[in-house]
Amino acid sequence: MAKYNFEDSRYAKFFASPENNRFLQSFLDNSALFYTNYGWYKTQGRKAAAETPSQADGTAVFSVKAHKLKSPHLMDLRAPLGDSNQTDGSKDKFYTASIPDFIAEGIVETASERNYKVQMFEQFGNDADIVATYVDKLQDKFNAVDATMNFMTAQLMSTAKIDYTGIGRGIQLPLHKAEVPTSNFLKAGVKTWADADCKLLTQMRVLEDKVRHEMGDYAGPMVWQMTRNDFYNIFLKNKEVREFVSNYRKLNFLASTQEIPVVASEWNKAVVDLEGVSPIELVVEQESNKTHSKEEVVKGWKDGTAVLRPAGDAVEFEHKAILDEQMIKQFGASTITSVFGRGNDGLSLVINSTMDNGHFKEWHTDVMMSACPALIEFPNHYIIDINTAD
């Protein structure tokens, strides 16, 4: 008889029975084991406080309400007892969209693979290596969840829509469109930003002054956002930007020549003295996309687009209950055992299942997500095409 029983191991309990849901969840909540490797989207917004209610078929529709900031009109001159011109007094804007469902590539363990783990544990009484391998595989699925949220958040913020056409190997379709006003899509200014004669700081100042006036002479903090590539290869190489930093060097008695390139650290010091242009935030985001025909690197936020918006959260991550958990608990096959847990701060659902495959059992791990970003400041969100002049 074996000295150690594999069924007593932590790894076995991840799959053993529904009573181990709490044990699996405590494992998934261990921050020392799992990391956020693709967390840019978390810097742009917050998770919705409550789930969006689902209909019987699992669909869920969320609604976003935002207040449009705008300048007041001058009063109308009237004759005595004259009536007012009637308008809609509400500045609230709305848009609705449904929450999509996603699933990562599954993890499958065959009977022969499980037999090897059993022998390892019965010999050494330690499942540390087994659990470490499982953690590595599960981390890859959590990365897929974060990467998907990254892609959708970047695409929504830079285009005002989420389009999953050509992405992944599942359903291909546009997901939703935020009702950003047509007037909020702006051009670069007098010249494209990459033009050698473009006075970039001047054009950005003009654009920001225009936007602030349209937002009711808004005086609060705002932020410019652009891709890392556009910042380093267009912005920092712009003639006016170089001259501005050169003057900063001279005023602070820093030795330099006209040929010395401008680096980000110098710009960050010089920009303190710049008025009329809000801080610049870099977007560093790219994902790996695998379709039925190819594997490629994609970006939700493509080069050539800048965003100017009020500082703070731009998005909220809407989420709903994942129908699979409810259906399995209520109508699941008696020959299949499932254990559930949550990952990615509650956005993903982990399902560990034990099922038959012919004469033998198999152990499956699936990671699902039913969530997407919603643009919560869409009436005051401005998207600039830096490659098209006015």
Backbone hydrogen bonds in HBPLUS format (Angstrom, degrees):
<---DONOR---> <-ACCEPTOR-->    atom                        ^
c    i                          cat <-CA-CA->   ^        H-A-AA   ^      H-
h    n   atom  resd res      DA  || num        DHA   H-A  angle D-A-AA Bond
n    s   type  num  typ     dist DA aas  dist angle  dist       angle   num
A0008-ASP N   A0005-ASN O   2.98 MM   3  5.64 161.7  2.01 119.0 125.0     1
A0009-SER N   A0006-PHE O   2.93 MM   3  5.30 163.8  1.96 115.1 120.3     2
A0013-LYS N   A0009-SER O   3.34 MM   4  6.58 152.0  2.42 142.0 149.1     3
A0013-LYS N   A0010-ARG O   3.09 MM   3  5.21 119.2  2.47  97.7 112.8     4
A0014-PHE N   A0011-TYR O   3.11 MM   3  5.33 141.5  2.26 101.5 112.4     5
A0015-PHE N   A0012-ALA O   3.13 MM   3  5.69 153.2  2.20 112.0 119.1     6
A0016-ALA N   A0012-ALA O   3.01 MM   4  5.88 129.7  2.27 141.6 156.2     7
A0020-ASN N   A0017-SER O   2.90 MM   3  5.71 167.4  1.92 126.5 130.4     8
A0021-ASN N   A0018-PRO O   3.17 MM   3  5.67 154.2  2.24 122.8 121.2     9
A0024-LEU N   A0020-ASN O   2.92 MM   4  6.18 165.8  1.94 160.3 163.1    10
A0025-GLN N   A0021-ASN O   2.91 MM   4  6.11 159.5  1.95 148.3 154.4    11
A0026-SER N   A0022-ARG O   2.97 MM   4  6.15 158.7  2.01 147.1 151.9    12
A0027-PHE N   A0023-PHE O   3.18 MM   4  6.41 145.9  2.30 141.1 150.1    13
A0027-PHE N   A0024-LEU O   3.13 MM   3  5.12 122.0  2.48  94.3 109.0    14
A0028-LEU N   A0024-LEU O   2.94 MM   4  6.27 155.7  2.00 150.9 157.8    15
A0029-ASP N   A0025-GLN O   2.91 MM   4  6.09 139.2  2.07 146.9 158.0    16
A0030-ASN N   A0027-PHE O   3.21 MM   3  5.46 163.6  2.23 108.7 113.3    17
A0033-LEU N   A0030-ASN O   3.04 MM   3  5.65 160.8  2.08 116.9 122.9    18
A0034-PHE N   A0030-ASN O   3.44 MM   4  6.79 158.4  2.49 154.1 159.5    19
A0042-LYS N   A0039-GLY O   3.04 MM   3  5.48 137.2  2.23 110.1 121.1    20
A0043-THR N   A0040-TRP O   2.91 MM   3  5.50 152.2  1.98 117.7 126.1    21
A0044-GLN N   A0041-TYR O   3.05 MM   3  5.34 159.2  2.09 109.3 116.0    22
A0314-ALA N   A0044-GLN O   2.83 MM 270  5.75 160.0  1.87 157.4 161.0    23
A0315-VAL N   A0044-GLN O   3.26 MM 271  6.27 158.1  2.31 140.5 143.7    24
A0046-ARG N   A0315-VAL O   3.31 MM 269  6.80 144.9  2.44 138.2 142.0    25
A0317-PHE N   A0046-ARG O   2.77 MM 271  6.07 159.8  1.81 146.4 152.6    26
A0048-ALA N   A0317-PHE O   3.03 MM 269  5.52 175.3  2.03 132.1 131.6    27
A0052-THR N   A0319-HIS O   2.78 MM 267  6.04 168.4  1.80 161.6 164.1    28
A0055-GLN N   A0059-THR O   2.77 MM   4  5.48 163.9  1.80 162.5 167.0    29
A0058-GLY N   A0055-GLN O   3.00 MM   3  5.34 163.9  2.03 115.9 119.4    30
A0099-ILE N   A0060-ALA O   2.93 MM  39  5.78 152.8  2.01 163.3 169.5    31
A0062-PHE N   A0097-ALA O   2.86 MM  35  5.71 152.6  1.93 177.5 168.2    32
A0097-ALA N   A0062-PHE O   3.15 MM  35  5.71 150.9  2.24 148.4 155.8    33
A0064-VAL N   A0095-TYR O   2.83 MM  31  5.41 164.9  1.85 160.9 166.2    34
A0095-TYR N   A0064-VAL O   3.03 MM  31  5.41 137.5  2.22 142.0 152.2    35
A0066-ALA N   A0093-LYS O   2.94 MM  27  5.36 156.8  1.99 147.2 154.6    36
A0093-LYS N   A0066-ALA O   2.76 MM  27  5.36 163.0  1.79 161.7 167.8    37
A0068-LYS N   A0091-LYS O   3.03 MM  23  5.43 170.4  2.04 140.5 143.7    38
A0082-GLY N   A0079-ALA O   2.89 MM   3  5.22 151.4  1.98 143.1 140.3    39
A0102-PHE N   A0369-MET O   2.69 MM 267  5.08 157.5  1.74 164.4 169.3    40
A0369-MET N   A0102-PHE O   2.99 MM 267  5.08 158.6  2.04 134.0 134.1    41
A0104-ALA N   A0367-VAL O   2.97 MM 263  5.63 169.2  1.98 170.5 173.9    42
A0107-ILE N   A0365-THR O   2.94 MM 258  4.97 166.4  1.96 149.5 153.7    43
A0365-THR N   A0107-ILE O   2.84 MM 258  4.97 151.2  1.92 145.5 151.0    44
A0109-GLU N   A0363-TRP O   2.81 MM 254  5.00 149.8  1.90 145.6 155.1    45
A0363-TRP N   A0109-GLU O   2.98 MM 254  5.00 162.3  2.01 144.7 150.3    46
A0114-ARG N   A0110-THR O   2.95 MM   4  6.27 156.5  2.01 150.2 157.2    47
A0115-ASN N   A0111-ALA O   2.87 MM   4  6.06 152.5  1.95 146.5 154.1    48
A0116-TYR N   A0112-SER O   3.21 MM   4  6.45 150.0  2.30 140.4 146.7    49
A0117-LYS N   A0113-GLU O   3.27 MM   4  6.61 156.0  2.33 144.8 150.5    50
A0118-VAL N   A0114-ARG O   2.92 MM   4  6.23 156.8  1.98 153.0 159.8    51
A0119-GLN N   A0115-ASN O   3.05 MM   4  6.30 162.0  2.08 150.2 153.8    52
A0120-MET N   A0116-TYR O   3.01 MM   4  6.24 156.5  2.07 147.0 153.7    53
A0121-PHE N   A0117-LYS O   2.93 MM   4  6.18 162.7  1.96 153.8 157.8    54
A0122-GLU N   A0118-VAL O   2.90 MM   4  6.08 166.3  1.92 154.3 158.5    55
A0123-GLN N   A0119-GLN O   3.06 MM   4  6.09 136.6  2.25 139.1 149.1    56
A0124-PHE N   A0120-MET O   3.04 MM   4  6.20 161.5  2.07 150.3 154.9    57
A0125-GLY N   A0121-PHE O   2.53 MM   4  4.73 147.8  1.63 137.0 146.0    58
A0131-VAL N   A0127-ASP O   2.81 MM   4  6.01 167.2  1.83 162.9 165.5    59
A0132-ALA N   A0128-ALA O   2.89 MM   4  6.02 155.8  1.95 146.2 153.6    60
A0133-THR N   A0129-ASP O   3.06 MM   4  6.24 155.2  2.12 144.0 149.1    61
A0134-TYR N   A0130-ILE O   3.10 MM   4  6.38 156.5  2.16 144.7 151.4    62
A0135-VAL N   A0131-VAL O   2.78 MM   4  6.04 158.3  1.83 154.4 160.5    63
A0136-ASP N   A0132-ALA O   3.04 MM   4  6.26 155.3  2.10 144.2 150.1    64
A0137-LYS N   A0133-THR O   3.10 MM   4  6.41 156.3  2.16 147.0 152.8    65
A0138-LEU N   A0134-TYR O   2.85 MM   4  6.07 160.5  1.89 154.5 160.4    66
A0139-GLN N   A0135-VAL O   2.76 MM   4  5.85 151.5  1.84 148.5 156.7    67
A0140-ASP N   A0136-ASP O   3.30 MM   4  6.51 147.0  2.42 137.3 144.3    68
A0141-LYS N   A0138-LEU O   3.02 MM   3  5.14 123.8  2.35  97.7 111.9    69
A0142-PHE N   A0138-LEU O   2.98 MM   4  6.38 154.7  2.04 151.7 159.1    70
A0143-ASN N   A0139-GLN O   2.81 MM   4  6.07 149.8  1.90 147.7 156.7    71
A0144-ALA N   A0140-ASP O   3.11 MM   4  6.37 142.3  2.26 133.4 142.8    72
A0145-VAL N   A0141-LYS O   3.11 MM   4  6.51 146.6  2.22 143.4 151.6    73
A0146-ASP N   A0142-PHE O   3.06 MM   4  6.42 166.8  2.08 154.2 155.9    74
A0147-ALA N   A0143-ASN O   2.78 MM   4  5.96 159.6  1.82 151.8 158.3    75
A0148-THR N   A0144-ALA O   2.96 MM   4  6.04 153.6  2.03 141.2 147.9    76
A0149-MET N   A0145-VAL O   3.04 MM   4  6.36 157.0  2.09 150.2 156.4    77
A0150-ASN N   A0146-ASP O   2.79 MM   4  6.02 151.7  1.87 147.4 156.3    78
A0151-PHE N   A0147-ALA O   2.91 MM   4  6.15 165.7  1.93 151.4 153.7    79
A0152-MET N   A0148-THR O   3.04 MM   4  6.25 171.1  2.05 151.5 153.7    80
A0153-THR N   A0149-MET O   2.93 MM   4  5.92 162.0  1.96 146.5 152.1    81
A0154-ALA N   A0150-ASN O   2.90 MM   4  6.05 167.1  1.92 156.9 160.5    82
A0155-GLN N   A0151-PHE O   2.95 MM   4  6.06 162.2  1.98 150.2 155.6    83
A0156-LEU N   A0152-MET O   2.87 MM   4  5.95 162.3  1.90 148.5 153.7    84
A0157-MET N   A0153-THR O   2.98 MM   4  6.08 164.3  2.00 149.3 153.6    85
A0158-SER N   A0154-ALA O   3.09 MM   4  6.11 145.1  2.22 142.1 150.5    86
A0159-THR N   A0155-GLN O   2.90 MM   4  5.75 134.3  2.11 146.0 155.1    87
A0160-ALA N   A0156-LEU O   2.79 MM   4  4.56 139.3  1.95 125.9 133.2    88
A0178-ALA N   A0160-ALA O   2.80 MM  18  5.22 153.1  1.87 140.7 149.6    89
A0162-ILE N   A0176-HIS O   2.82 MM  14  5.44 156.5  1.87 162.4 166.4    90
A0175-LEU N   A0162-ILE O   2.75 MM  13  5.37 157.3  1.80 144.5 151.9    91
A0176-HIS N   A0162-ILE O   3.34 MM  14  5.44 150.6  2.44 131.6 139.9    92
A0164-TYR N   A0173-LEU O   3.01 MM   9  5.29 146.3  2.13 132.4 132.1    93
A0167-ILE N   A0164-TYR O   3.28 MM   3  5.26 155.8  2.34 124.0 120.2    94
A0180-VAL N   A0178-ALA O   2.83 MM   2  5.67 140.3  1.98 101.8  91.7    95
A0184-ASN N   A0181-PRO O   2.87 MM   3  5.37 158.9  1.92 114.7 121.9    96
A0185-PHE N   A0182-THR O   3.16 MM   3  5.75 169.8  2.17 118.4 121.1    97
A0383-ILE N   A0184-ASN O   3.01 MM 199  6.33 148.5  2.11 146.5 156.4    98
A0186-LEU N   A0383-ILE O   2.81 MM 197  6.06 151.6  1.88 149.6 158.6    99
A0385-ASP N   A0186-LEU O   2.91 MM 199  6.32 162.0  1.95 154.5 155.1   100
A0188-ALA N   A0388-THR O   2.86 MM 200  5.74 159.7  1.90 164.2 164.5   101
A0390-ASP N   A0189-GLY O   2.70 MM 201  5.21 171.1  1.70 154.1 153.9   102
A0195-ASP N   A0192-THR O   3.06 MM   3  5.41 158.7  2.11 111.3 118.1   103
A0193-TRP N   A0386-ILE O   3.08 MM 193  5.60 161.3  2.12 156.7 162.6   104
A0198-CYS N   A0195-ASP O   3.06 MM   3  5.20 166.5  2.08 112.4 115.2   105
A0203-GLN N   A0199-LYS O   2.92 MM   4  6.20 158.3  1.97 155.1 162.1   106
A0204-MET N   A0200-LEU O   2.86 MM   4  6.07 159.9  1.90 154.0 159.6   107
A0205-ARG N   A0201-LEU O   2.93 MM   4  6.06 152.3  2.01 141.8 149.5   108
A0206-VAL N   A0202-THR O   2.96 MM   4  6.23 154.4  2.02 147.0 153.7   109
A0207-LEU N   A0203-GLN O   2.94 MM   4  6.15 163.6  1.96 149.9 154.2   110
A0208-GLU N   A0204-MET O   2.89 MM   4  6.05 163.0  1.92 148.4 153.3   111
A0209-ASP N   A0205-ARG O   2.90 MM   4  6.03 155.9  1.96 144.7 151.7   112
A0210-LYS N   A0206-VAL O   2.98 MM   4  6.18 154.8  2.05 146.9 153.6   113
A0211-VAL N   A0207-LEU O   2.92 MM   4  6.18 162.3  1.95 152.1 156.8   114
A0212-ARG N   A0208-GLU O   2.87 MM   4  6.02 168.1  1.89 152.8 156.1   115
A0213-HIS N   A0209-ASP O   3.08 MM   4  6.21 152.0  2.16 139.9 147.4   116
A0214-GLU N   A0210-LYS O   2.97 MM   4  6.27 158.5  2.02 149.5 155.4   117
A0215-MET N   A0211-VAL O   2.98 MM   4  6.23 134.0  2.20 143.6 156.6   118
A0217-ASP N   A0212-ARG O   2.81 MM   5  4.98 112.9  2.26 133.1 143.3   119
A0218-TYR N   A0212-ARG O   2.99 MM   6  5.01 138.1  2.17 140.3 133.3   120
A0216-GLY N   A0213-HIS O   3.05 MM   3  5.30 131.0  2.30 120.6 117.6   121
A0217-ASP N   A0213-HIS O   3.38 MM   4  4.08 153.6  2.45  96.4 103.8   122
A0311-ALA N   A0221-PRO O   3.02 MM  90  5.57 175.6  2.02 124.0 125.3   123
A0223-VAL N   A0309-ARG O   2.89 MM  86  5.72 155.1  1.95 165.8 174.1   124
A0309-ARG N   A0223-VAL O   3.19 MM  86  5.72 159.9  2.24 150.5 155.7   125
A0224-TRP N   A0279-PRO O   2.90 MM  55  6.12 175.6  1.90 164.2 165.6   126
A0281-GLU N   A0224-TRP O   2.71 MM  57  6.02 159.0  1.75 154.5 161.1   127
A0225-GLN N   A0307-VAL O   2.79 MM  82  5.04 146.8  1.90 148.2 154.9   128
A0307-VAL N   A0225-GLN O   2.88 MM  82  5.04 153.9  1.95 142.7 150.2   129
A0226-MET N   A0281-GLU O   3.24 MM  55  6.69 151.9  2.32 159.4 166.3   130
A0283-VAL N   A0226-MET O   2.85 MM  57  5.78 148.6  1.95 145.0 148.2   131
A0231-PHE N   A0227-THR O   3.01 MM   4  6.28 154.9  2.07 150.7 158.2   132
A0228-ARG N   A0283-VAL O   3.31 MM  55  5.86 141.0  2.47 146.4 137.5   133
A0232-TYR N   A0228-ARG O   3.00 MM   4  6.21 169.2  2.01 155.8 157.5   134
A0233-ASN N   A0229-ASN O   2.88 MM   4  5.74 161.5  1.92 150.4 156.6   135
A0234-ILE N   A0230-ASP O   3.01 MM   4  5.11 137.1  2.20 124.9 131.2   136
A0235-PHE N   A0230-ASP O   2.95 MM   5  6.37 164.2  1.98 158.2 163.4   137
A0236-LEU N   A0231-PHE O   2.92 MM   5  6.18 162.5  1.95 164.7 168.0   138
A0238-ASN N   A0235-PHE O   3.13 MM   3  5.35 163.9  2.16 110.5 115.5   139
A0242-ARG N   A0238-ASN O   2.93 MM   4  6.17 160.8  1.97 154.6 160.2   140
A0243-GLU N   A0239-LYS O   2.96 MM   4  6.21 155.1  2.03 148.0 154.7   141
A0244-PHE N   A0240-GLU O   2.95 MM   4  6.13 152.9  2.03 143.8 151.3   142
A0245-VAL N   A0241-VAL O   3.03 MM   4  6.31 162.4  2.06 153.4 157.0   143
A0246-SER N   A0242-ARG O   2.84 MM   4  5.99 150.8  1.92 143.4 152.7   144
A0247-ASN N   A0243-GLU O   2.92 MM   4  6.14 155.4  1.98 147.4 152.6   145
A0248-TYR N   A0244-PHE O   3.10 MM   4  6.38 148.6  2.20 139.6 148.5   146
A0249-ARG N   A0245-VAL O   2.91 MM   4  6.25 151.8  1.99 148.2 155.5   147
A0250-LYS N   A0246-SER O   3.03 MM   4  6.38 157.8  2.08 147.9 153.4   148
A0251-LEU N   A0247-ASN O   2.90 MM   4  6.12 163.9  1.93 152.1 156.3   149
A0252-ASN N   A0248-TYR O   3.07 MM   4  6.18 136.4  2.27 140.8 151.6   150
A0252-ASN N   A0249-ARG O   3.21 MM   3  5.21 130.7  2.47  93.3 106.4   151
A0254-LEU N   A0249-ARG O   2.73 MM   5  4.74 172.8  1.73 145.0 146.0   152
A0253-PHE N   A0250-LYS O   3.11 MM   3  4.96 165.3  2.14 105.3 107.0   153
A0260-ILE N   A0257-THR O   3.26 MM   3  5.57 153.1  2.34 106.5 113.7   154
A0266-GLU N   A0263-VAL O   3.12 MM   3  5.54 124.9  2.44 106.6 119.5   155
A0267-TRP N   A0263-VAL O   3.14 MM   4  6.50 161.6  2.18 153.9 159.5   156
A0268-ASN N   A0264-ALA O   2.93 MM   4  6.17 158.7  1.98 153.1 158.7   157
A0269-LYS N   A0265-SER O   3.27 MM   4  6.52 138.2  2.46 134.6 144.2   158
A0269-LYS N   A0266-GLU O   3.11 MM   3  5.20 128.7  2.38  97.3 110.7   159
A0270-ALA N   A0266-GLU O   2.90 MM   4  6.16 163.0  1.92 156.3 161.4   160
A0271-VAL N   A0267-TRP O   2.85 MM   4  5.82 158.0  1.89 158.2 162.1   161
A0273-ASP N   A0270-ALA O   3.08 MM   3  6.01 157.4  2.14 126.7 130.2   162
A0274-LEU N   A0271-VAL O   2.97 MM   3  4.92 163.5  2.00 106.9 111.9   163
A0287-GLU N   A0298-VAL O   2.83 MM  11  5.35 170.0  1.84 160.8 164.2   164
A0298-VAL N   A0287-GLU O   2.81 MM  11  5.35 161.6  1.84 150.8 157.2   165
A0289-ASN N   A0296-GLU O   2.71 MM   7  5.30 174.0  1.71 170.3 171.6   166
A0296-GLU N   A0289-ASN O   2.87 MM   7  5.30 159.8  1.91 152.2 159.1   167
A0291-THR N   A0294-LYS O   2.85 MM   3  5.39 166.1  1.87 167.9 171.5   168
A0386-ILE N   A0304-GLY O   3.11 MM  82  5.43 147.5  2.22 136.9 143.4   169
A0306-ALA N   A0384-ILE O   2.97 MM  78  5.06 166.6  1.99 148.4 152.9   170
A0384-ILE N   A0306-ALA O   2.72 MM  78  5.06 177.0  1.73 159.1 159.2   171
A0308-LEU N   A0382-TYR O   2.92 MM  74  5.20 160.5  1.96 146.0 152.4   172
A0382-TYR N   A0308-LEU O   3.06 MM  74  5.20 154.3  2.13 152.2 157.2   173
A0376-ILE N   A0314-ALA O   2.99 MM  62  5.90 137.5  2.17 135.5 147.4   174
A0316-GLU N   A0374-ALA O   2.92 MM  58  5.24 145.5  2.04 140.7 152.0   175
A0374-ALA N   A0316-GLU O   2.77 MM  58  5.24 139.4  1.93 140.8 154.2   176
A0318-GLU N   A0372-CYS O   2.86 MM  54  5.54 136.6  2.05 170.7 165.2   177
A0372-CYS N   A0318-GLU O   3.02 MM  54  5.54 147.8  2.13 148.3 156.4   178
A0320-LYS N   A0370-SER O   3.21 MM  50  5.91 148.1  2.32 160.5 161.7   179
A0325-GLU N   A0322-ILE O   3.21 MM   3  6.12 135.9  2.41 125.3 131.7   180
A0327-MET N   A0323-LEU O   2.96 MM   4  6.17 168.8  1.98 164.1 167.3   181
A0328-ILE N   A0324-ASP O   2.85 MM   4  5.94 162.6  1.88 153.6 158.4   182
A0329-LYS N   A0325-GLU O   3.05 MM   4  6.14 163.8  2.08 148.3 152.8   183
A0330-GLN N   A0326-GLN O   3.04 MM   4  6.15 144.9  2.17 141.7 151.3   184
A0331-PHE N   A0327-MET O   2.60 MM   4  5.42 160.9  1.63 148.5 155.5   185
A0332-GLY N   A0328-ILE O   2.84 MM   4  3.95 133.3  2.06 118.8 118.8   186
A0336-ILE N   A0333-ALA O   3.15 MM   3  5.54 164.9  2.17 113.3 117.6   187
A0337-THR N   A0354-THR O   3.06 MM  17  5.14 156.0  2.12 142.6 148.2   188
A0354-THR N   A0337-THR O   2.81 MM  17  5.14 151.3  1.89 147.1 156.4   189
A0339-VAL N   A0352-ASN O   2.81 MM  13  5.10 149.2  1.90 142.5 153.0   190
A0352-ASN N   A0339-VAL O   2.88 MM  13  5.10 168.7  1.89 156.6 158.6   191
A0341-GLY N   A0350-VAL O   2.95 MM   9  4.99 140.2  2.11 142.4 147.9   192
A0350-VAL N   A0341-GLY O   2.68 MM   9  4.99 179.0  1.68 153.7 154.1   193
A0343-GLY N   A0348-SER O   3.09 MM   5  5.07 159.9  2.13 124.1 129.8   194
A0346-GLY N   A0343-GLY O   2.91 MM   3  5.23 129.6  2.17 106.4 120.5   195
A0348-SER N   A0343-GLY O   3.14 MM   5  5.07 169.3  2.15 138.1 136.4   196
A0347-LEU N   A0344-ASN O   3.08 MM   3  5.36 169.6  2.09 114.0 117.1   197
A0349-LEU N   A0368-MET O   2.81 MM  19  5.13 155.2  1.87 141.2 148.7   198
A0368-MET N   A0349-LEU O   2.91 MM  19  5.13 161.6  1.95 146.6 151.8   199
A0351-ILE N   A0366-ASP O   2.88 MM  15  5.24 162.7  1.91 156.3 161.4   200
A0366-ASP N   A0351-ILE O   2.99 MM  15  5.24 159.7  2.03 142.5 148.8   201
A0353-SER N   A0364-HIS O   2.78 MM  11  5.05 161.9  1.81 147.5 153.9   202
A0364-HIS N   A0353-SER O   2.79 MM  11  5.05 159.6  1.83 150.4 156.4   203
A0355-MET N   A0362-GLU O   2.96 MM   7  5.43 166.4  1.97 156.3 160.9   204
A0362-GLU N   A0355-MET O   2.71 MM   7  5.43 149.6  1.80 161.2 167.5   205
A0357-ASN N   A0360-PHE O   2.66 MM   3  5.45 160.6  1.69 177.7 170.5   206
A0360-PHE N   A0357-ASN O   3.36 MM   3  5.45 157.0  2.42 122.1 118.1   207
A0380-ASN N   A0377-GLU O   2.98 MM   3  5.67 146.4  2.09 122.5 131.9   208
A0381-HIS N   A0378-PHE O   3.46 MM   3  5.00 162.7  2.49 105.9 103.3   209
A0388-THR N   A0385-ASP O   3.49 MM   3  5.86 169.8  2.50 112.5 113.5   210
